Amino acid sequence: MISVIVCYHNADYLAELERNVARTIGCPYEWIAVDNTENQHSIFSAYNEGMRRSRQPYLCFVHEDVRFVTQDWGRKIVSHLQDPKVGLVGIAGGGVMPKIPSTWALAGQSYNLMQARRGSGGHHMELAKCPVDYTGNRRQVVIVDGVFLSMRRKLSAKLSFDENFTGFHGYDYDLSAQSIVAGYKNYVVYDVLLEHFSAGNQNAAYYRQLLQVYAKWEPFLPLLADTVDYKEIDEVHNVHVMMRCMVAQHFGKEDIIRQVTTFKNRIGLRWSDKYVSLQILYYRIIVTCSNLKWWLQAKKSAQ
């Protein structure tokens, strides 16, 4: 019934996940593990390889560093995917893909999982649910986070992982956009719970891939779920946020100016290069002060 597809780098994580899936999925399935221990794949090529190997009518793409808590979760996922209007189903995501590159947490946030959180004593697991008072079993989104993605196999003729991209970021944004543009609706479900042991890593590679994926879909943006009013999205603020992120990830000044020129053209801003340069300087000061504050606090805690 379900093809469970995992691109793995850590064999121990994979073995534990395989045992966990066998105990919890609650329906017939095939296990497809794509070996990436020597980094021979991007996430795009690995997941496409998994699709090619699959023989079941439903596909679940899942990270290796998770553990399913819900019993019979496979049956629940299949129930959601049997709706012909549904494209992708996951356990976390956001309701908008705006004109300016942004994380899915921008608006219409929807998620339900046990998430690793960083703290002074290391990582600990914490229930993360949004909206906290939501009682439905699924909620419409645009972007479905890649920790867990599921779809009908017959949609693979329309939805696949774009191997023009490389690396391990942005595949979920791109596949989600493919689904919406093809006329389907994406959902976060609230009747499946899993634990995710990684706190995530939004590094420079993440932001560069985000820029590329947004450039691909720019003619179709913004993409909105029914839960989001675009009038509430402040695209100018999004430009500032992206500038600060690029500064924090050590993008070069000329690179940032080039990207901001693209952003401002999308939304009709009349910023000069001089203004952008001053903003870059300002954010460099802010980021440096923030890093210094973190370093002093860490040093004090270590004493």
KOLVEX-253811 format. One record per residue (C-alpha): residue number from 1; z, x, y. Coordinates in steps of 0.001 Angstrom, whole numbers. Layout:
<recs>
+------+---------+---------+---------+
| resi |       Z |       X |       Y |
+------+---------+---------+---------+
|  NUM |       Z |       X |       Y |
...
+------+---------+---------+---------+
</recs>
This chain:
<recs>
+------+---------+---------+---------+
| resi |       Z |       X |       Y |
+------+---------+---------+---------+
|    1 |       0 |       0 |       0 |
|    2 |     995 |    2776 |    2488 |
|    3 |    -249 |    6330 |    2908 |
|    4 |    2599 |    8387 |    4365 |
|    5 |     988 |   11357 |    6145 |
|    6 |    3028 |   14370 |    7229 |
|    7 |    1825 |   17585 |    8854 |
|    8 |    4533 |   20021 |    7829 |
|    9 |    5648 |   23487 |    8798 |
|   10 |    9098 |   23526 |    7201 |
|   11 |    9050 |   22988 |    3428 |
|   12 |   12781 |   22166 |    3297 |
|   13 |   12412 |   19388 |    5874 |
|   14 |    9408 |   18078 |    3969 |
|   15 |   11246 |   17951 |     633 |
|   16 |   14178 |   16077 |    2154 |
|   17 |   11863 |   13596 |    3882 |
|   18 |    9941 |   12994 |     659 |
|   19 |   13183 |   12126 |   -1156 |
|   20 |   14253 |    9900 |    1728 |
|   21 |   10942 |    8000 |    1795 |
|   22 |   11110 |    7433 |   -1967 |
|   23 |   14575 |    5889 |   -1571 |
|   24 |   13836 |    3702 |    1451 |
|   25 |   10184 |    2659 |    1789 |
|   26 |   10477 |    -300 |    -579 |
|   27 |    6781 |    -671 |   -1441 |
|   28 |    4004 |    1230 |   -3247 |
|   29 |    2874 |    4324 |   -1348 |
|   30 |    1095 |    7642 |   -1618 |
|   31 |    2517 |   10856 |    -216 |
|   32 |     105 |   13078 |    1724 |
|   33 |    1549 |   16365 |    2951 |
|   34 |    -818 |   18513 |    5022 |
|   35 |     276 |   22145 |    4821 |
|   36 |     493 |   23796 |    8217 |
|   37 |    2905 |   26593 |    7335 |
|   38 |     397 |   29179 |    8570 |
|   39 |    -676 |   27166 |   11648 |
|   40 |   -4155 |   26627 |   10267 |
|   41 |   -4331 |   23131 |   11755 |
|   42 |   -3864 |   21453 |   15089 |
|   43 |   -2020 |   18146 |   14825 |
|   44 |   -5379 |   16455 |   15447 |
|   45 |   -7158 |   18140 |   12530 |
|   46 |   -4126 |   17803 |   10244 |
|   47 |   -3826 |   14060 |   10738 |
|   48 |   -7576 |   13564 |   10362 |
|   49 |   -7347 |   15485 |    7083 |
|   50 |   -4562 |   13151 |    6023 |
|   51 |   -6723 |   10123 |    6847 |
|   52 |   -9590 |   11526 |    4792 |
|   53 |   -7296 |   11937 |    1784 |
|   54 |   -5728 |    8485 |    2128 |
|   55 |   -6550 |    5640 |    -229 |
|   56 |   -4056 |    2988 |     857 |
|   57 |   -4764 |     211 |    3415 |
|   58 |   -1950 |    1232 |    5801 |
|   59 |   -1331 |    4647 |    7329 |
|   60 |    1977 |    6041 |    8595 |
|   61 |    1914 |    9373 |   10455 |
|   62 |    5394 |   10781 |   10711 |
|   63 |    7099 |   13991 |   11810 |
|   64 |    8815 |   16060 |    9141 |
|   65 |   12165 |   16160 |   10985 |
|   66 |   13143 |   12515 |   10518 |
|   67 |   15131 |   10388 |    8079 |
|   68 |   14567 |    6661 |    7557 |
|   69 |   17712 |    4533 |    7759 |
|   70 |   16240 |    1057 |    7189 |
|   71 |   15743 |     -19 |    3600 |
|   72 |   12325 |   -1507 |    2768 |
|   73 |   10932 |    -239 |    6071 |
|   74 |    7463 |      -3 |    4559 |
|   75 |    7290 |   -3753 |    3983 |
|   76 |    8365 |   -4384 |    7557 |
|   77 |    5665 |   -2081 |    8951 |
|   78 |    3005 |   -3735 |    6806 |
|   79 |    4129 |   -7145 |    8074 |
|   80 |    3568 |   -6010 |   11681 |
|   81 |     202 |   -4418 |   10915 |
|   82 |   -1155 |   -7514 |    9175 |
|   83 |   -1596 |   -9081 |   12611 |
|   84 |   -5297 |   -8397 |   13366 |
|   85 |   -4567 |   -8027 |   17103 |
|   86 |   -2266 |   -5064 |   16472 |
|   87 |   -3595 |   -1531 |   16832 |
|   88 |    -667 |     893 |   16586 |
|   89 |    2970 |     345 |   15660 |
|   90 |    5800 |    2817 |   16270 |
|   91 |    9478 |    3105 |   17132 |
|   92 |    9243 |    4419 |   20706 |
|   93 |    6823 |    4164 |   23598 |
|   94 |    6049 |    3049 |   27125 |
|   95 |    4244 |     194 |   28810 |
|   96 |    1856 |    2036 |   31122 |
|   97 |    -657 |    4845 |   31221 |
|   98 |   -1057 |    5202 |   35012 |
|   99 |   -3730 |    7011 |   36982 |
|  100 |   -1546 |   10106 |   37423 |
|  101 |    -438 |   11993 |   34281 |
|  102 |    3065 |   10840 |   33403 |
|  103 |    5310 |   10639 |   30357 |
|  104 |    5476 |    7318 |   28540 |
|  105 |    9042 |    6871 |   29836 |
|  106 |    7666 |    5937 |   33265 |
|  107 |    7853 |    2131 |   32859 |
|  108 |    8176 |    -517 |   30182 |
|  109 |   10217 |    1811 |   28008 |
|  110 |   10738 |     508 |   24482 |
|  111 |   12514 |    2372 |   21711 |
|  112 |   14953 |    1964 |   18855 |
|  113 |   16006 |    5069 |   16926 |
|  114 |   18798 |    7501 |   16219 |
|  115 |   17942 |   10464 |   18453 |
|  116 |   19324 |   13998 |   18548 |
|  117 |   20955 |   14733 |   21889 |
|  118 |   21837 |   18111 |   23335 |
|  119 |   25478 |   18649 |   24247 |
|  120 |   27979 |   21428 |   24821 |
|  121 |   28774 |   21422 |   21116 |
|  122 |   25133 |   21488 |   20014 |
|  123 |   23076 |   18494 |   18867 |
|  124 |   24513 |   15139 |   17831 |
|  125 |   22906 |   11863 |   16777 |
|  126 |   23051 |    8898 |   19124 |
|  127 |   21591 |    5395 |   18923 |
|  128 |   18881 |    5038 |   21564 |
|  129 |   17701 |    1507 |   22253 |
|  130 |   15757 |     141 |   25197 |
|  131 |   16003 |   -2538 |   26405 |
|  132 |   19601 |   -2415 |   25200 |
|  133 |   19874 |   -6193 |   24915 |
|  134 |   16473 |   -6777 |   23305 |
|  135 |   16660 |   -9157 |   20333 |
|  136 |   13000 |   -9438 |   19328 |
|  137 |   11493 |   -7525 |   16430 |
|  138 |    8671 |   -5942 |   18423 |
|  139 |    7685 |   -5310 |   22060 |
|  140 |    4279 |   -4562 |   23530 |
|  141 |    3606 |   -1066 |   24872 |
|  142 |     603 |    1092 |   25759 |
|  143 |    1706 |    4528 |   24544 |
|  144 |    3305 |    4833 |   21093 |
|  145 |    5294 |    8041 |   20639 |
|  146 |    4009 |   10323 |   17896 |
|  147 |    7290 |   10722 |   16024 |
|  148 |    6126 |    7720 |   13999 |
|  149 |    2669 |    6105 |   14247 |
|  150 |    1256 |    3487 |   11919 |
|  151 |   -2057 |    1636 |   11741 |
|  152 |   -4431 |    -109 |    9352 |
|  153 |   -6696 |    2323 |    7560 |
|  154 |   -9780 |     200 |    8275 |
|  155 |   -9302 |     932 |   11985 |
|  156 |  -10019 |    4615 |   11345 |
|  157 |  -13690 |    3921 |   12118 |
|  158 |  -12557 |    3204 |   15698 |
|  159 |   -9306 |    5163 |   15971 |
|  160 |   -9045 |    8812 |   14964 |
|  161 |   -7567 |   12049 |   16255 |
|  162 |   -9854 |   13743 |   18772 |
|  163 |  -10429 |   17302 |   17547 |
|  164 |  -11864 |   18288 |   20902 |
|  165 |   -8186 |   18786 |   21674 |
|  166 |   -6130 |   21522 |   20065 |
|  167 |   -2420 |   22203 |   19685 |
|  168 |     371 |   19750 |   18923 |
|  169 |     724 |   17542 |   21994 |
|  170 |   -1032 |   14520 |   23452 |
|  171 |   -2412 |   13138 |   20181 |
|  172 |    -214 |   10039 |   20511 |
|  173 |   -1334 |    9382 |   24101 |
|  174 |   -4985 |    9745 |   23111 |
|  175 |   -4789 |    7570 |   19995 |
|  176 |   -2819 |    4935 |   21902 |
|  177 |   -5459 |    4838 |   24634 |
|  178 |   -8202 |    4533 |   22009 |
|  179 |   -6435 |    1496 |   20576 |
|  180 |   -5991 |    -260 |   23930 |
|  181 |   -9555 |     424 |   25107 |
|  182 |  -10854 |    -877 |   21757 |
|  183 |   -9135 |   -4193 |   22490 |
|  184 |   -5992 |   -3952 |   20357 |
|  185 |   -2322 |   -4189 |   21341 |
|  186 |     266 |   -1549 |   20540 |
|  187 |    3888 |   -2298 |   19729 |
|  188 |    7283 |    -713 |   19322 |
|  189 |    9199 |   -2417 |   16505 |
|  190 |   12936 |   -3044 |   16401 |
|  191 |   13401 |   -3816 |   12710 |
|  192 |   12854 |    -228 |   11518 |
|  193 |   15406 |    2472 |   12310 |
|  194 |   15052 |    6192 |   11704 |
|  195 |   16845 |    9355 |   12733 |
|  196 |   14928 |   12001 |   14661 |
|  197 |   16550 |   15423 |   14489 |
|  198 |   14570 |   17089 |   17287 |
|  199 |   15404 |   16608 |   20948 |
|  200 |   11783 |   17327 |   21908 |
|  201 |   10174 |   20108 |   23912 |
|  202 |    8094 |   19261 |   26974 |
|  203 |    6843 |   22784 |   27597 |
|  204 |    3822 |   24100 |   29507 |
|  205 |    1521 |   23355 |   26555 |
|  206 |    2706 |   19737 |   26598 |
|  207 |    1818 |   19305 |   30280 |
|  208 |   -1553 |   21042 |   29954 |
|  209 |   -2483 |   18727 |   27100 |
|  210 |   -1277 |   15722 |   29067 |
|  211 |   -3582 |   16703 |   31920 |
|  212 |   -6533 |   16952 |   29540 |
|  213 |   -5871 |   13630 |   27816 |
|  214 |   -5511 |   11820 |   31134 |
|  215 |   -8765 |   13385 |   32342 |
|  216 |  -10522 |   11933 |   29280 |
|  217 |   -9281 |    8409 |   29935 |
|  218 |   -9403 |    8463 |   33754 |
|  219 |  -12255 |    5865 |   33993 |
|  220 |  -10069 |    3297 |   32185 |
|  221 |   -6776 |    3889 |   33985 |
|  222 |   -4352 |    2349 |   34547 |
|  223 |   -3675 |     825 |   31127 |
|  224 |    -853 |   -1727 |   31181 |
|  225 |    1205 |   -3716 |   28703 |
|  226 |    2050 |   -7318 |   29538 |
|  227 |    5613 |   -6162 |   30279 |
|  228 |    4550 |   -4008 |   33268 |
|  229 |    3398 |   -4918 |   36782 |
|  230 |    1233 |   -2116 |   38191 |
|  231 |    2467 |   -2951 |   41701 |
|  232 |    5796 |   -1451 |   40641 |
|  233 |    4217 |    1919 |   39774 |
|  234 |    4486 |    4488 |   42577 |
|  235 |    1525 |    6793 |   41938 |
|  236 |    2387 |    9019 |   44936 |
|  237 |    5794 |    9601 |   43387 |
|  238 |    4035 |   10401 |   40103 |
|  239 |    2047 |   13137 |   41852 |
|  240 |    5273 |   14698 |   43139 |
|  241 |    6892 |   14502 |   39711 |
|  242 |    3891 |   16159 |   38065 |
|  243 |    3844 |   18893 |   40724 |
|  244 |    7492 |   19675 |   40078 |
|  245 |    6906 |   19727 |   36307 |
|  246 |    4013 |   22167 |   36720 |
|  247 |    6127 |   24394 |   38967 |
|  248 |    8976 |   24312 |   36435 |
|  249 |    6540 |   25330 |   33678 |
|  250 |    5197 |   28256 |   35746 |
|  251 |    1717 |   26947 |   36463 |
|  252 |     -47 |   29158 |   39017 |
|  253 |    -374 |   28000 |   42628 |
|  254 |   -4162 |   27694 |   42514 |
|  255 |   -3980 |   25815 |   39243 |
|  256 |   -1528 |   23311 |   40724 |
|  257 |   -3620 |   22847 |   43872 |
|  258 |   -6715 |   22211 |   41734 |
|  259 |   -4912 |   19590 |   39660 |
|  260 |   -3350 |   17898 |   42696 |
|  261 |   -6784 |   17693 |   44316 |
|  262 |   -7922 |   15696 |   41288 |
|  263 |   -4818 |   13480 |   41457 |
|  264 |   -5112 |   12722 |   45158 |
|  265 |   -8787 |   11824 |   44811 |
|  266 |   -7876 |    9283 |   42109 |
|  267 |   -5492 |    7392 |   44377 |
|  268 |   -6952 |    8096 |   47820 |
|  269 |   -4329 |   10517 |   49186 |
|  270 |   -5319 |   12610 |   52205 |
|  271 |   -3125 |   15630 |   51556 |
|  272 |   -4388 |   18990 |   52821 |
|  273 |   -4187 |   22144 |   50710 |
|  274 |   -1649 |   23453 |   53237 |
|  275 |     598 |   20458 |   52636 |
|  276 |     287 |   20883 |   48872 |
|  277 |    1122 |   24605 |   49193 |
|  278 |    4283 |   23741 |   51146 |
|  279 |    5265 |   21215 |   48503 |
|  280 |    4771 |   23831 |   45777 |
|  281 |    7042 |   26233 |   47696 |
|  282 |    9631 |   23492 |   48117 |
|  283 |    9629 |   22679 |   44388 |
|  284 |    9868 |   26348 |   43488 |
|  285 |   13038 |   26582 |   45579 |
|  286 |   14424 |   23419 |   43956 |
|  287 |   13620 |   24622 |   40430 |
|  288 |   15051 |   28096 |   41087 |
|  289 |   18292 |   26608 |   42436 |
|  290 |   18518 |   24254 |   39474 |
|  291 |   17996 |   27094 |   37001 |
|  292 |   20588 |   29216 |   38778 |
|  293 |   23100 |   26373 |   38668 |
|  294 |   22476 |   25913 |   34929 |
|  295 |   22877 |   29662 |   34315 |
|  296 |   26177 |   29806 |   36215 |
|  297 |   27528 |   26796 |   34322 |
|  298 |   26471 |   28299 |   30993 |
|  299 |   28093 |   31620 |   31893 |
|  300 |   31303 |   29858 |   32915 |
|  301 |   31370 |   27866 |   29671 |
|  302 |   30907 |   31056 |   27638 |
|  303 |   33896 |   32762 |   29230 |
+------+---------+---------+---------+
</recs>
